[in-house]
């Protein structure tokens, strides 16, 4: 059975950054990339808010660079997924999808979160061509254009207001006849002259030649006055939540009601299990940015190094 000093589970900005720092600290980290090597960023187009790239960089290129950097400084990056963990006692045991078991002195969980989608085929068809699950990431590309946001909670309202500062008009598509957001956020959204809230609306599909040009809507679906119509838009933003990839760890690590890890320290990376740390979007329901994920990966690796040093 293989034994490693530091196992990094996940390969987004947090996982690769953790690997870079762990490798430079002589922890000889092994990275298990997971089902989506590079994480969510590989599905985005141009990233213009990551420091150091004045002309922007594609999400795939940024993650490929991080991966190469991790390998160059000594990380062992492997394909595959983790299917089971045993954090009962040290060394911890992690089982991969090929049946192999790795014993670990420390573990950094950086498995990320997956944006929830409506499940319509057009979301995949227009991915990166007008469909996005991150207004902060992609809103800049829709300056003075018309966009739609799907959702009725705080996140949807926050993203609608953010996009309203850039776009010419924002449609907020809400399935229910009311907003679920906090009262203050509701008031702010309803008072914004650039935002038109479409209550009791469902999205049936998207249309456009090579990119999103409009959305097929149905109002009061299933009711006697059901109405189908189209609205011209340039961008379609999903804001119906994220699902943290934390299920296989829940027997050992505390999570909130949504599934995000609840860190055990102010730095946001320690857990209740000594030597097990969390980083990135799987422990961050608030920011979900590449730069904050990378920062937490740095912190997790530094904490892992300190933990191992304390055991010597």
FIDOVO-680525 format. One record per residue (C-alpha): z negated, x negated, y negated; residue number from 1. Coordinates in nm, 2 decimals. Last residue first. Layout:
% FIDOVO-680525
SITE,Z,X,Y,NUM
...
% end
This chain:
% FIDOVO-680525
SITE,-1.44,-0.84,-1.53,312
SITE,-1.48,-0.46,-1.56,311
SITE,-1.49,-0.46,-1.94,310
SITE,-1.16,-0.64,-1.95,309
SITE,-1.00,-0.36,-1.75,308
SITE,-1.13,-0.10,-2.00,307
SITE,-1.02,-0.30,-2.29,306
SITE,-0.66,-0.34,-2.15,305
SITE,-0.65,0.04,-2.08,304
SITE,-0.77,0.11,-2.43,303
SITE,-0.49,-0.10,-2.57,302
SITE,-0.24,0.07,-2.35,301
SITE,-0.36,0.41,-2.46,300
SITE,-0.35,0.32,-2.83,299
SITE,0.01,0.19,-2.81,298
SITE,0.12,0.51,-2.63,297
SITE,-0.06,0.71,-2.90,296
SITE,0.15,0.54,-3.16,295
SITE,0.47,0.60,-2.97,294
SITE,0.39,0.97,-2.95,293
SITE,0.31,0.99,-3.32,292
SITE,0.65,0.82,-3.40,291
SITE,0.85,1.04,-3.16,290
SITE,0.70,1.36,-3.31,289
SITE,0.52,1.63,-3.13,288
SITE,0.28,1.70,-3.42,287
SITE,0.04,1.97,-3.32,286
SITE,0.02,2.04,-2.95,285
SITE,-0.04,1.67,-2.87,284
SITE,-0.18,1.57,-2.53,283
SITE,0.13,1.62,-2.32,282
SITE,0.33,1.52,-2.63,281
SITE,0.23,1.16,-2.63,280
SITE,-0.05,0.97,-2.46,279
SITE,-0.32,1.02,-2.20,278
SITE,-0.56,0.77,-2.05,277
SITE,-0.73,0.72,-1.71,276
SITE,-0.95,0.42,-1.68,275
SITE,-1.28,0.62,-1.68,274
SITE,-1.20,0.99,-1.60,273
SITE,-1.33,1.21,-1.88,272
SITE,-1.01,1.12,-2.07,271
SITE,-0.93,0.86,-2.34,270
SITE,-0.62,0.89,-2.56,269
SITE,-0.71,1.10,-2.87,268
SITE,-0.86,0.82,-3.08,267
SITE,-1.16,1.06,-3.14,266
SITE,-1.25,1.06,-2.78,265
SITE,-1.23,1.27,-2.46,264
SITE,-0.88,1.40,-2.50,263
SITE,-0.81,1.76,-2.42,262
SITE,-0.48,1.76,-2.23,261
SITE,-0.24,2.03,-2.32,260
SITE,-0.21,2.31,-2.07,259
SITE,-0.19,2.62,-2.29,258
SITE,-0.55,2.73,-2.24,257
SITE,-0.67,2.37,-2.31,256
SITE,-0.67,2.09,-2.06,255
SITE,-0.95,1.88,-1.90,254
SITE,-0.84,1.62,-1.65,253
SITE,-0.92,1.60,-1.28,252
SITE,-0.80,1.91,-1.11,251
SITE,-0.55,1.97,-1.39,250
SITE,-0.35,1.65,-1.32,249
SITE,-0.07,1.81,-1.12,248
SITE,-0.01,2.08,-1.39,247
SITE,0.02,1.85,-1.69,246
SITE,0.38,1.87,-1.81,245
SITE,0.29,2.05,-2.13,244
SITE,0.49,2.37,-2.18,243
SITE,0.62,2.41,-2.53,242
SITE,0.63,2.72,-2.76,241
SITE,0.86,3.00,-2.87,240
SITE,1.01,2.81,-3.16,239
SITE,1.37,2.78,-3.06,238
SITE,1.61,2.69,-3.34,237
SITE,1.97,2.81,-3.37,236
SITE,2.19,2.65,-3.63,235
SITE,2.51,2.73,-3.82,234
SITE,2.47,3.11,-3.84,233
SITE,2.69,3.42,-3.86,232
SITE,2.51,3.74,-3.74,231
SITE,2.65,3.96,-3.47,230
SITE,2.56,4.32,-3.38,229
SITE,2.42,4.54,-3.11,228
SITE,2.20,4.85,-3.19,227
SITE,1.95,5.04,-2.98,226
SITE,1.87,5.37,-3.15,225
SITE,1.77,5.54,-2.82,224
SITE,1.55,5.24,-2.73,223
SITE,1.62,4.98,-2.46,222
SITE,1.65,4.70,-2.71,221
SITE,1.53,4.78,-3.05,220
SITE,1.79,4.56,-3.22,219
SITE,2.03,4.35,-3.01,218
SITE,2.17,4.02,-3.14,217
SITE,2.47,3.81,-3.07,216
SITE,2.44,3.48,-3.27,215
SITE,2.69,3.29,-3.48,214
SITE,2.89,2.97,-3.54,213
SITE,2.72,2.74,-3.29,212
SITE,2.94,2.45,-3.21,211
SITE,3.28,2.37,-3.05,210
SITE,3.44,2.72,-3.08,209
SITE,3.14,2.94,-3.16,208
SITE,2.92,3.20,-3.00,207
SITE,2.55,3.26,-2.91,206
SITE,2.39,3.50,-2.68,205
SITE,2.18,3.81,-2.63,204
SITE,1.90,3.73,-2.87,203
SITE,1.64,4.00,-2.91,202
SITE,1.53,4.18,-3.22,201
SITE,1.23,4.41,-3.29,200
SITE,1.17,4.25,-3.63,199
SITE,1.44,4.05,-3.81,198
SITE,1.25,3.85,-4.07,197
SITE,1.47,3.73,-4.36,196
SITE,1.36,3.40,-4.50,195
SITE,1.50,3.25,-4.82,194
SITE,1.29,3.47,-5.05,193
SITE,0.97,3.34,-4.89,192
SITE,0.70,3.61,-4.93,191
SITE,0.72,3.72,-4.57,190
SITE,0.67,3.36,-4.45,189
SITE,0.38,3.28,-4.67,188
SITE,0.20,3.61,-4.60,187
SITE,0.25,3.56,-4.22,186
SITE,0.12,3.21,-4.24,185
SITE,-0.19,3.32,-4.43,184
SITE,-0.25,3.60,-4.18,183
SITE,-0.22,3.38,-3.88,182
SITE,0.10,3.42,-3.68,181
SITE,0.16,3.70,-3.43,180
SITE,0.43,3.86,-3.65,179
SITE,0.50,4.23,-3.60,178
SITE,0.76,4.47,-3.46,177
SITE,0.80,4.24,-3.15,176
SITE,1.10,4.03,-3.05,175
SITE,1.11,3.83,-3.38,174
SITE,1.42,3.66,-3.50,173
SITE,1.35,3.47,-3.82,172
SITE,1.67,3.44,-4.01,171
SITE,1.68,3.15,-4.25,170
SITE,1.90,3.11,-4.56,169
SITE,2.05,2.82,-4.77,168
SITE,1.88,2.56,-4.56,167
SITE,1.65,2.28,-4.66,166
SITE,1.32,2.42,-4.79,165
SITE,1.39,2.73,-4.58,164
SITE,1.39,2.50,-4.27,163
SITE,1.02,2.42,-4.33,162
SITE,0.93,2.78,-4.39,161
SITE,1.11,2.89,-4.07,160
SITE,0.94,2.60,-3.88,159
SITE,0.60,2.71,-3.99,158
SITE,0.67,3.07,-3.91,157
SITE,0.79,2.98,-3.56,156
SITE,0.50,2.75,-3.50,155
SITE,0.25,3.01,-3.62,154
SITE,0.38,3.28,-3.39,153
SITE,0.68,3.52,-3.41,152
SITE,0.96,3.33,-3.24,151
SITE,1.33,3.25,-3.27,150
SITE,1.46,3.07,-3.57,149
SITE,1.80,3.13,-3.72,148
SITE,2.00,2.90,-3.95,147
SITE,2.24,2.93,-4.25,146
SITE,2.35,2.61,-4.42,145
SITE,2.24,2.44,-4.74,144
SITE,2.10,2.15,-4.55,143
SITE,2.15,2.21,-4.18,142
SITE,2.15,1.84,-4.06,141
SITE,1.81,1.79,-4.21,140
SITE,1.65,2.05,-3.98,139
SITE,1.71,1.83,-3.67,138
SITE,1.38,1.66,-3.60,137
SITE,1.14,1.87,-3.81,136
SITE,1.31,2.18,-3.68,135
SITE,1.26,2.09,-3.32,134
SITE,1.38,2.31,-3.03,133
SITE,1.75,2.27,-3.12,132
SITE,2.08,2.45,-3.07,131
SITE,2.36,2.37,-3.32,130
SITE,2.58,2.15,-3.11,129
SITE,2.31,1.93,-2.96,128
SITE,2.26,2.19,-2.68,127
SITE,2.54,2.44,-2.74,126
SITE,2.63,2.52,-2.38,125
SITE,2.27,2.48,-2.27,124
SITE,2.14,2.75,-2.51,123
SITE,2.45,2.95,-2.43,122
SITE,2.34,3.01,-2.08,121
SITE,2.04,3.23,-2.18,120
SITE,1.70,3.13,-2.06,119
SITE,1.50,3.19,-2.38,118
SITE,1.39,2.83,-2.40,117
SITE,1.05,2.68,-2.38,116
SITE,1.03,2.32,-2.50,115
SITE,0.90,2.08,-2.23,114
SITE,0.60,1.86,-2.28,113
SITE,0.54,1.49,-2.22,112
SITE,0.45,1.31,-1.90,111
SITE,0.26,1.02,-2.07,110
SITE,-0.03,0.98,-1.83,109
SITE,-0.16,0.62,-1.86,108
SITE,-0.33,0.51,-1.54,107
SITE,-0.57,0.23,-1.48,106
SITE,-0.68,0.03,-1.16,105
SITE,-0.39,0.20,-0.97,104
SITE,-0.31,0.24,-0.60,103
SITE,0.04,0.35,-0.54,102
SITE,0.14,0.59,-0.26,101
SITE,0.51,0.62,-0.15,100
SITE,0.62,0.97,-0.03,99
SITE,0.96,0.96,-0.20,98
SITE,0.84,1.20,-0.46,97
SITE,0.56,0.96,-0.56,96
SITE,0.19,0.97,-0.47,95
SITE,-0.07,0.83,-0.71,94
SITE,-0.40,0.69,-0.59,93
SITE,-0.68,0.58,-0.82,92
SITE,-0.86,0.25,-0.73,91
SITE,-1.11,0.38,-0.80,90
SITE,-1.25,0.72,-0.71,89
SITE,-1.17,1.09,-0.73,88
SITE,-0.85,1.04,-0.95,87
SITE,-0.62,1.14,-0.67,86
SITE,-0.27,1.22,-0.80,85
SITE,0.03,1.42,-0.66,84
SITE,0.40,1.46,-0.72,83
SITE,0.48,1.16,-0.94,82
SITE,0.85,1.13,-1.01,81
SITE,1.12,0.87,-0.95,80
SITE,1.30,0.59,-1.12,79
SITE,1.12,0.26,-1.18,78
SITE,1.04,0.05,-1.48,77
SITE,0.86,-0.27,-1.40,76
SITE,0.73,-0.39,-1.75,75
SITE,0.77,-0.76,-1.83,74
SITE,0.85,-0.80,-2.19,73
SITE,1.23,-0.75,-2.14,72
SITE,1.17,-0.44,-1.93,71
SITE,0.97,-0.27,-2.21,70
SITE,1.23,-0.37,-2.46,69
SITE,1.51,-0.24,-2.25,68
SITE,1.33,0.09,-2.21,67
SITE,1.27,0.11,-2.59,66
SITE,1.64,0.04,-2.66,65
SITE,1.75,0.31,-2.41,64
SITE,1.51,0.55,-2.58,63
SITE,1.66,0.48,-2.93,62
SITE,2.01,0.49,-2.79,61
SITE,1.96,0.83,-2.62,60
SITE,1.80,0.98,-2.94,59
SITE,2.09,0.86,-3.15,58
SITE,2.01,0.63,-3.44,57
SITE,1.98,0.68,-3.81,56
SITE,2.14,0.48,-4.09,55
SITE,1.81,0.33,-4.22,54
SITE,1.68,0.27,-3.87,53
SITE,1.34,0.10,-3.89,52
SITE,1.12,0.40,-3.91,51
SITE,1.21,0.70,-3.70,50
SITE,1.30,0.99,-3.93,49
SITE,1.68,0.98,-3.90,48
SITE,1.73,1.07,-3.54,47
SITE,2.09,1.16,-3.46,46
SITE,2.16,1.37,-3.15,45
SITE,1.88,1.51,-2.95,44
SITE,1.87,1.55,-2.57,43
SITE,1.76,1.19,-2.50,42
SITE,1.46,1.26,-2.73,41
SITE,1.31,1.50,-2.47,40
SITE,1.21,1.22,-2.24,39
SITE,1.36,0.88,-2.18,38
SITE,1.41,0.93,-1.81,37
SITE,1.40,1.30,-1.75,36
SITE,1.27,1.37,-1.39,35
SITE,1.00,1.10,-1.42,34
SITE,1.02,0.74,-1.54,33
SITE,0.75,0.59,-1.32,32
SITE,0.65,0.28,-1.52,31
SITE,0.47,-0.01,-1.36,30
SITE,0.26,-0.22,-1.59,29
SITE,0.20,-0.60,-1.54,28
SITE,-0.13,-0.59,-1.73,27
SITE,-0.05,-0.92,-1.91,26
SITE,-0.14,-0.78,-2.25,25
SITE,0.22,-0.80,-2.35,24
SITE,0.31,-0.58,-2.05,23
SITE,0.05,-0.32,-2.15,22
SITE,0.18,-0.31,-2.51,21
SITE,0.55,-0.26,-2.40,20
SITE,0.45,-0.02,-2.12,19
SITE,0.25,0.20,-2.36,18
SITE,0.55,0.20,-2.59,17
SITE,0.77,0.31,-2.30,16
SITE,0.54,0.59,-2.20,15
SITE,0.47,0.72,-2.56,14
SITE,0.83,0.71,-2.67,13
SITE,0.94,0.90,-2.35,12
SITE,0.91,0.74,-2.00,11
SITE,0.64,0.91,-1.80,10
SITE,0.36,0.80,-1.57,9
SITE,0.24,0.45,-1.67,8
SITE,0.06,0.27,-1.40,7
SITE,-0.17,-0.02,-1.49,6
SITE,-0.33,-0.29,-1.28,5
SITE,-0.11,-0.22,-0.97,4
SITE,-0.18,-0.18,-0.60,3
SITE,0.10,-0.13,-0.34,2
SITE,0.00,0.00,0.00,1
% end
